[in-house]
Amino acid sequence: MSLTALQNGFHSISNDIGILKQIIKLSRLNQDPNLISYGIVPCNTLFLNGENFGGKGSGCGYAWEPAILGTIGETLERYAPAFHNKEESIFGSYASLNKKAIHPSEFALFHDKQFEDERFKIKKFDENVEVSWYPTLDLTTGEETYIPGQFIYIPFTDDKNYLTGSNSTGLSAHTNYHEAILGGLYESLERDSFTITWYQNITPPKIKISQDIQGFIDEHHTANYEWHFFDVTYDLKIPTVLGICIGEAEFGKFLAIGSATRQTFGEATRKVVQEIDQAVPYFRHLLDKFKKWNPDDDYIQVLDFDKHAIFYTKRQDLWHVFDNWRNAVPSRDIDFNEKPKRDTVTEIRHIVKTLKNKGYNVLVKDVTTPDLRQLGFYSLKTFIPQLIQLAGAYPIYFLGGKRLYEVPEKMGYKLYPFEELNKYPHPFP
């Protein structure tokens, strides 16, 4: 993003009329990663006739400009989908919809056995469930294609039948329309790879920490952390890296995790390190916020990403869950300094073609509000129904998608049935 974007972003900050009431620089101790992190206090979107934007925004960077721009961008991407135009929606079932739409069977949602639990309040999505449908653009066909508003807007309370939980995967804001699409694509691919890895207990190829990787780590860290990186690219062949970090701060030992998809493995690894670095000061905030929370073995109480993030920091007795990854022998070399060869639009076309060849849909919804447009920003939701989403609430993990039960075997790993999936909460923040 440009200096103009930064200046426009500051115009959105005001206690009285701002999209952001305040931006707060998070404290950093001497032994923390050399990273600048910001958090925000959002406006009350209920006063603007929107849904309740109760979420948080944050951003980080190794310099203040990208850190604050990332904070503004993430806030705007979460702000925009709190508003939706009901006039463009169609209420009804897939069977009654006289429009091109994605068939319910294409959505990677829940396993049949999850519906057997009487506490599970999600409605099974089939051709006869009545919900509100909204138009999107399918990049694989160029056609207007309808999907339920629940997969676009956050939160979405217009429907009585809930098909899913609120999910921000694929939301992205940027001053460049195509960069916003690419950001949503990368996040969707990254979450799909992580969820398959976690639920299926896959130990993927471990990346060797080369001199260049170690140099990058040393440049941004004073403390000596334990690092593990993995190639979780799988069948889609878009470079994706998973990282696990174990360290110690004044609040005790911690375990942090991050993942990223980029055009090169070097870019993805850099992003993973940054994501993990952001977690350290945030853990400090969360451990104070939830200091009275003592998670037991009833994981159903882990209902948001914040509690997922600090679950294993509070439950160090469960770190054996990570033994296979920590003990794996590094075998994968990557070119940490490889330069991207495709521009943004070409990279989007490459990814869309890859997904289209799999028979998947790439749906884009421009949810930009008029005030964001005036600031020069775009907020988009990119949604790929067939990819596995990452849930922030343990009771509604997405465990029914075909990819979860097809990709491991296709890639030569042991395939676990539903009953034998990893039942521990994921550690993703």
CORDA-V129042 format. One record per pair of residues at least 12 apart in sequence whose C-alpha atoms are under 6 Angstrom apart, sorted by the first residue. I is the first residue (numbers start at 1). J is the second residue. D is the distance in whole Angstrom. If there is no record, write none. Layout:
[[I & J & D] [I & J & D]]
This chain:
[[8 & 375 & 5] [19 & 43 & 5] [20 & 41 & 6] [20 & 42 & 5] [20 & 43 & 6] [21 & 41 & 5] [21 & 42 & 6] [21 & 43 & 6] [22 & 40 & 6] [22 & 41 & 5] [23 & 39 & 6] [23 & 40 & 4] [24 & 38 & 5] [24 & 39 & 5] [24 & 40 & 6] [25 & 38 & 4] [26 & 38 & 5] [31 & 222 & 6] [31 & 223 & 6] [33 & 220 & 6] [33 & 221 & 5] [33 & 277 & 6] [34 & 220 & 5] [34 & 221 & 6] [35 & 61 & 6] [35 & 62 & 5] [36 & 60 & 5] [36 & 61 & 5] [36 & 62 & 6] [37 & 59 & 6] [37 & 60 & 4] [38 & 58 & 6] [38 & 59 & 5] [39 & 57 & 6] [39 & 58 & 4] [40 & 57 & 6] [50 & 82 & 5] [50 & 83 & 5] [51 & 82 & 5] [53 & 82 & 6] [57 & 74 & 6] [57 & 75 & 5] [58 & 71 & 5] [59 & 71 & 4] [73 & 173 & 5] [77 & 171 & 6] [77 & 172 & 5] [77 & 173 & 5] [77 & 379 & 5] [80 & 367 & 6] [80 & 368 & 6] [80 & 369 & 6] [81 & 153 & 5] [81 & 154 & 5] [81 & 367 & 6] [82 & 154 & 5] [89 & 133 & 5] [89 & 134 & 5] [90 & 132 & 6] [90 & 133 & 5] [91 & 131 & 6] [91 & 132 & 4] [92 & 130 & 4] [92 & 131 & 6] [93 & 128 & 5] [93 & 129 & 5] [93 & 130 & 4] [94 & 127 & 5] [95 & 127 & 5] [100 & 145 & 5] [101 & 145 & 5] [101 & 146 & 4] [104 & 125 & 6] [104 & 126 & 5] [106 & 386 & 6] [107 & 385 & 5] [107 & 386 & 5] [108 & 386 & 5] [108 & 388 & 6] [108 & 401 & 4] [109 & 398 & 5] [109 & 400 & 5] [109 & 401 & 6] [110 & 398 & 5] [110 & 399 & 5] [110 & 400 & 4] [111 & 399 & 5] [111 & 400 & 4] [122 & 162 & 5] [122 & 163 & 5] [123 & 161 & 6] [123 & 162 & 6] [123 & 163 & 5] [131 & 159 & 6] [132 & 148 & 5] [132 & 149 & 6] [133 & 146 & 6] [133 & 147 & 5] [133 & 148 & 4] [133 & 149 & 5] [134 & 146 & 5] [134 & 147 & 6] [134 & 148 & 6] [134 & 149 & 6] [136 & 363 & 6] [136 & 364 & 6] [136 & 365 & 5] [137 & 363 & 5] [137 & 364 & 5] [138 & 362 & 5] [138 & 363 & 4] [139 & 362 & 5] [140 & 356 & 6] [154 & 166 & 6] [169 & 188 & 6] [170 & 184 & 4] [170 & 187 & 6] [170 & 188 & 5] [170 & 381 & 5] [170 & 382 & 5] [170 & 383 & 6] [171 & 184 & 5] [171 & 380 & 6] [171 & 381 & 5] [172 & 184 & 5] [172 & 379 & 6] [172 & 380 & 6] [173 & 378 & 5] [173 & 379 & 4] [174 & 377 & 5] [174 & 378 & 5] [175 & 376 & 6] [175 & 377 & 4] [175 & 378 & 6] [177 & 378 & 6] [184 & 382 & 5] [186 & 261 & 5] [190 & 260 & 5] [190 & 261 & 5] [191 & 390 & 6] [192 & 387 & 6] [192 & 388 & 5] [192 & 389 & 6] [196 & 404 & 6] [199 & 421 & 5] [199 & 422 & 5] [200 & 421 & 6] [205 & 230 & 6] [205 & 231 & 6] [205 & 332 & 6] [206 & 229 & 6] [206 & 230 & 4] [206 & 330 & 4] [206 & 331 & 6] [206 & 332 & 6] [207 & 229 & 5] [207 & 230 & 5] [207 & 330 & 5] [207 & 332 & 4] [207 & 333 & 6] [208 & 330 & 5] [208 & 332 & 6] [208 & 333 & 6] [225 & 246 & 6] [225 & 247 & 5] [226 & 245 & 5] [226 & 246 & 5] [227 & 245 & 5] [228 & 243 & 6] [228 & 244 & 5] [229 & 242 & 6] [229 & 243 & 4] [230 & 242 & 5] [239 & 261 & 6] [239 & 262 & 6] [239 & 264 & 6] [239 & 265 & 5] [240 & 260 & 6] [240 & 261 & 4] [241 & 259 & 6] [241 & 260 & 6] [241 & 268 & 6] [242 & 258 & 6] [242 & 259 & 4] [243 & 257 & 6] [243 & 258 & 5] [243 & 259 & 6] [244 & 256 & 6] [244 & 257 & 5] [254 & 313 & 5] [255 & 313 & 6] [256 & 276 & 6] [257 & 276 & 6] [258 & 272 & 5] [258 & 275 & 6] [258 & 276 & 6] [259 & 272 & 5] [260 & 272 & 6] [266 & 336 & 4] [266 & 337 & 6] [300 & 394 & 6] [300 & 395 & 6] [302 & 394 & 6] [303 & 393 & 4] [303 & 394 & 6] [304 & 392 & 5] [304 & 393 & 5] [305 & 392 & 5] [305 & 429 & 5] [306 & 429 & 6] [308 & 427 & 5] [309 & 427 & 5] [309 & 428 & 6] [309 & 429 & 4] [361 & 384 & 6] [362 & 384 & 5] [363 & 382 & 6] [363 & 383 & 5] [364 & 381 & 6] [364 & 382 & 5] [365 & 380 & 6] [365 & 381 & 5] [366 & 380 & 5] [367 & 379 & 6] [367 & 380 & 6]]
